Amino acid sequence: MKSNPRNAVRHFTILLMLLGCTGLTANAQLFYNNNYRSDRQWEADINIGPSNFLGDVGGNKGKGTLFLKDINMKSTTLFYGANLTYYPNQWLGIRASFNIGSVQGYDSLIKSQNTEELDRKKRNLGFRSPIREGLLSFEIYPLAFITRKESFFNANFRPYFFAGIGAFYFNPQAQYKDPTGKKTWVDLKPLRLEGQGMAEYPDRKEYSNYAVCIPFGLGFKYFLNDNVYVGAEVMQRYTFTDYVDNVSTTYIDPSLFAKYLPKDQVPIAQQLMYKRGEIVNRPVTDFIGKARGDATNKDYYLSVFFKLGVRFGGRDSDMSCPRARF
């Protein structure tokens, strides 16, 4: 269900290949304008769109896998934000982004079709988390180098791919059901559900609510006139944390919660660590030391953005919309 750095590189390579397959032909020619002079050139846009989480919790039918196959549409959330892009030349954009949204995942939403997904479904975990991210990305516009005859690209269409680095805030929560049946959302990090910071698990440090991510993807802009454009973009983030969903390693002995947590938090931690008992008639002691998540990989989240933007600042003729050369 999750991915490691090698898979992140593979996904980025696939995105580049998809962009290259949009129609480059043998008639393509390389050009570079030696007389190009950099001038002030800026774009600003707002974006909004659906997002999905790819981590330990939730997913789709079958075996937990990478990328699009494991997206569960019922767990879709909404992201929105803004971008400011500076163009030092006509093929490169340097973009600062800030996006706000949330991610979520629920094992209960996994479709039961084969035996491969049954263990995840019976695990019965769920979470939600707000996301606040700041990103710095480099956009590459290949049509600034490549033009061809009989292209289906019209003069106002600008495809691009991008990659960068960023940081984000997250805070996983889950629903606790008290003895009266009342459900309350509680923060999961303070509960240390997998033994973080406990002497019995010296290799499990308490994680931070802030983490680094690598955003990458592709998109396009379509200019309605010389200054206004609309667009769409697919953005994937490979993160350097495995705790966006607060699930990573193994089940611990629930008696340890009484040793490390305030008295009122103990029943909450015991319930939210082990949810299988609500589905299968097996005690938590049967699972101590067994996998609760996959600690060998990190978490992903994916967004599809729809954009509305404007271009401003001084520019020379080379910074206008790309025109096919024949």
N, C-alpha and C positions, 0 to 999 in steps of 0.2 A: 504493500500500500504506500510505502514511502520510497525515498530515493537517496542514494549516496552521491558524493561529488562526481564520480565517474558517470553516473546516470545523468547528472545535471549537465555535464559537458555534452553527453550524447543528445539530450533533448535540445540543447542550444544548436547543435549541428543540424539536427533534423529541421528546426525552424529556419535555419539559413538555406537549407536545400529546398524547402517549400517555397521560399521567396524566390530562389533562383529558377524554379520551375514555372514561374508565372508567365513565361513566354519569350525568353531570350532565344534568338535564332542565330544561324550562321552568318547573317548579314550584320550582326552587331559590330559596332566599331568603338574603340577606345579613344577618348579624347580628353584633353586637359587644357584649359585656357591659361596659358602662361601670363596673359595680361590681366588676369583676375586680380582685383584689389579688394581686400577685406574692408567692410564698412560696418557701421552699426546695423545690426539685423536681429530682431527679436520676434518671438512668438509667445503668446500666452493663451492657454485654453483651460476650460473646465471639463471634467469627465465624470461619467457615472456609468455603472454597470454591475452585472452579477458577479459573484465570487464563490469559489468552492475551496474547501480544505482537503488536503491529501496528506493524511498522517496515520496514526495508529487507530483512532476511533472513527467509526462510520465506514463509509465506502459503499460499493455496489456488490451485486451478486458475483459469485465465483471467488476465486482466490484473489486476495488483496494484491493489486498490481500498481504500476506507475502511471502517471499522467492521466489522459482523458478517460480511459476505460473505467477507472474506479470512482468517477464523479457520480454522486448521488444528487439528482436534481432537487430532491425534497430538502436537502440541506443547504440550498442556495441562499446566499445573503447578498446584501447590497454594499458596494463601495462607491465613494465619491471623493473628488479632490480637484487639484489644480496643478498646472505645469507652467514653468517659465523656461523658454529655450533660447539660447544665444547661438548664432551661427558665425564662427570665425571664418568659414568659407562655405561654398555652395553644397558640399557633400557631407559636412559634419555638423551635427547639432549637439550642444552641451545642455542638458536638461536637468533642472531641479524640480522635484515633485513632492507634494504632500498629499497623502490620501488618508481617509478615515473610513472605517467600516467594522465589520465583525466576521468571524468565522464560527462554524459549529459542525458538530458531527454526532451521530447517534447510531450505536450498533443496532438498536431496535428497528431502524429504517432499512436495514439491509434486506434485500429480497431473498427469500429462501427458495433456491432452485436446485442446488446440488449439495453435497456434503462439505464442499470446500469452504463455504462461508458460514457453516453452522457454528463453529467454535467462536468466531467473532460475534455472531448474533447472540449466542448464549452468554458471552461475557457481559453484555447488557450495559456497557458504559455509555455515557453521553457527556457533552460539554458545550459551552459557548465561550467565546472570548472576544472582547473588543480589540481592534487593531488600530494603531496610530503609526504611520510610517513616513519617513523622510528618505528620499532616494536621489542619487546623483547618477545620471545615465548618459551614455554617448549614443546618439542616433547616427546611423550611416544611411545615406541616400544613394543607392547604386545607379539611379538614372542620371545622376550628375556625371557619371563616367561612361554609361552605356546608352546608346540610342540605336534605333534600327528602323528600317522601312516597314510599312504596313503593320505597325504596332497597334495593338488594341488599347494601349494606354493613350488616353487623350492628354492634351497639353497641360491640364490642371491636376493630373493624378500623380501623387508622390508616395510610392511605397518606401518603407524603411524597416530596418531591423535595429535592435538596440541591446545593450547590456550595461550593467553598472554595479553599484554597491549602495547599500542603504542600512538603516537601522529602524527598528520598530519596537513598539510597546505592546505587550499582550498580558492578559490576566485571566486564566482559565477559571470557569465557574461550573458548578453542577447543582442539580436540584436535590435538596435534602427533604425527606418526608418524615416529619416528627410523629410521635405516638398518637397525636390527635388526627393525623392525616393531612395536616397542613404542609404545603410544599413551599420551600424557600430557596432562592439562589444563594449559594455560598462560595466564597473564594477558596480555591483548592490548594494554592501554594502553601498557606500557613498550616495546612493539615498534614503535610509531609507524608503523603499516602504511600510512597515507595521507599520510605526510610531515609529521605534526604536529611543530612545533618545528624543522624543518629550514630552513636558509637558502634553499634552492631553492623553498620554498613559504611565503613570509612571511605569507600570509593564513591559514595553517592552524596555529592555536595548539594547544598541548597542552590537552586537556580535563580537567575535574575529575571525580572519582568521585562528586561530590555535585551535585544539580541540583534545580531548582524544578519543581513540577508543579501543575496545576489539576485537582482531582478533582470530578466531577459525576455525577449519576445520579438514580435513584429507587428506592423500596422500599416496604415496608409492615411494620407490626408488628401482631401479633394477640395480645391479652391473654388468657391462660388464666384469670387472675383479676386482682384489682386491682393486684397487684405483680409478676407473672411474665408474660413475653411471649416469643413466638417470632417470627421474621421472616425476610425475604429482601430482598436489595438487589443492584442492578446498579451497579457503579462503574467509570467510565471515567476514566483519567488522561491529560490532554494534558501532555506534558513539554516543557521548554525546552532539551532536548539532542537531538542526532541521533546520539549515540554509545552508547546503551544496548546496541546490537548491534555497536558498533565499526565500522560501515559508514556512509559518508556521501558521499564525493566520487569521486575518480578513482584509477585505478591509477597508481603511481609507478614510476620506474626502479628496479629491484631492486638495482642496484649501489650505491645510496645507503645501504643498510643497513650495508655494510662501513665506511662513513665515520662513521656516527653511533652504531652499536650495538657492544657488546662482541662479541668474536669468536664466542663460543659461541651468541649470540642470532641471528646473521646467517642461518644456514640455517633456523632456526625462522621468522623473519620472512618470508623468501623463500617458504617453503611456504605459510604461512597467509594471505599477501596474495593469492596467485594459486592458486586451486584448480581452475580450468578444465582445466588440463593433465591432470587425472586422468580427465576425461571426453572432451575433444576434443583432437585432435592439433594444437594451435596453441601457439606459444611465447608467453611473457609479453610479449615485445617488440611483439607485434601489438596489445596492449591498453594500452600506456603512454599516459596522458592520456585514456583512454576511461572512461566511467561505471562505477564500481564500486557506487555508491549514488546517492541523490537528496538533494543538499544543500539543496534549497529547502524541505524540510519537516522536521518533528520527529517523534519517536517517541510512540507510544501504548502503554498496556497496560490490559487490561480484566479485571475480576473479578466473579464472582457469589458473594455471601456469604450464608450461612445463619446466623441469629443465635439466641442464647438469652440473655435478659437479665432484669434485675430493676429495679424502681423503688423508690427509697428517699428519705428526707428528708421534712420537713413539707410539707403541701399543703392547699389548701382545695378545696372541691367542684368548682371549675372546672377543676382539673387532673386530674380522674379521666377515665376513658375517654369519648370523645365520645358523646353520646346524640342520636339523631335528634329533632328538634323538629317537631311537627305543628301 
